Amino acid sequence: MTVLVVQGALTLGATLLEDVLRGEALSAMTSTGGVLIIAIALKLLDLKDVKVGNFLPALVLAPALAGLVSLL
């Protein structure tokens, strides 16, 4: 039941942000997510101890900075 509520909330939240995340902002968020996935892989393979949680704010900051740069 809890998984259904959390994933449902994430899905509904994503549909609300669908119009906001376009173009450069979506590309920035996608590339940031890719870097985080690589960091998780490095941690799982015991190659490098990366503190992935420290990079989670980048998922919000990267699209915001991309939007700010596109306004200039």
C-alpha positions as CSV (number, residue, x, y, z in Angstrom):
1,M,0.0,0.0,0.0
2,T,2.8,2.5,0.9
3,V,4.6,1.9,-2.4
4,L,1.4,2.5,-4.3
5,V,0.9,5.9,-2.5
6,V,4.5,7.0,-3.0
7,Q,4.7,6.0,-6.7
8,G,1.3,7.4,-7.4
9,A,2.3,10.8,-5.8
10,L,5.5,10.8,-7.9
11,T,3.6,10.1,-11.1
12,L,1.0,12.8,-10.3
13,G,3.7,15.3,-9.4
14,A,5.5,14.5,-12.7
15,T,2.4,15.2,-14.7
16,L,2.2,18.6,-13.0
17,L,5.8,19.5,-13.9
18,E,5.4,18.2,-17.5
19,D,4.9,21.7,-18.9
20,V,7.7,23.3,-16.8
21,L,10.5,20.9,-17.8
22,R,11.1,21.4,-21.5
23,G,14.1,21.9,-23.6
24,E,17.3,22.8,-21.8
25,A,15.8,22.2,-18.3
26,L,14.8,18.7,-19.2
27,S,18.2,18.0,-20.7
28,A,19.9,19.4,-17.6
29,M,17.8,17.1,-15.3
30,T,18.4,14.1,-17.5
31,S,22.2,14.6,-17.6
32,T,22.3,15.1,-13.9
33,G,20.3,11.9,-13.3
34,G,22.8,10.1,-15.6
35,V,25.7,11.3,-13.6
36,L,24.0,10.1,-10.4
37,I,23.4,6.7,-11.9
38,I,27.1,6.4,-12.8
39,A,28.0,7.4,-9.2
40,I,25.6,4.7,-7.9
41,A,27.3,2.2,-10.1
42,L,30.7,3.1,-8.9
43,K,29.5,2.7,-5.3
44,L,27.9,-0.7,-6.0
45,L,31.1,-2.0,-7.7
46,D,33.2,-0.8,-4.7
47,L,35.4,1.3,-7.1
48,K,34.8,4.6,-5.4
49,D,32.8,5.6,-2.3
50,V,30.6,8.3,-3.7
51,K,28.1,10.1,-1.3
52,V,25.3,10.1,-3.8
53,G,22.8,11.8,-1.4
54,N,25.0,14.9,-1.3
55,F,24.3,15.3,-5.1
56,L,20.5,15.1,-4.9
57,P,20.0,18.9,-4.7
58,A,21.6,19.0,-8.2
59,L,18.4,17.4,-9.6
60,V,16.6,20.7,-8.6
61,L,19.4,23.2,-9.2
62,A,20.5,22.0,-12.7
63,P,17.1,22.7,-14.4
64,A,16.7,25.9,-12.4
65,L,20.1,27.1,-13.6
66,A,19.4,26.1,-17.2
67,G,16.1,28.1,-17.1
68,L,17.9,31.1,-15.6
69,V,20.6,31.0,-18.3
70,S,18.0,30.6,-21.0
71,L,16.4,33.9,-19.8
72,L,19.6,35.8,-20.2
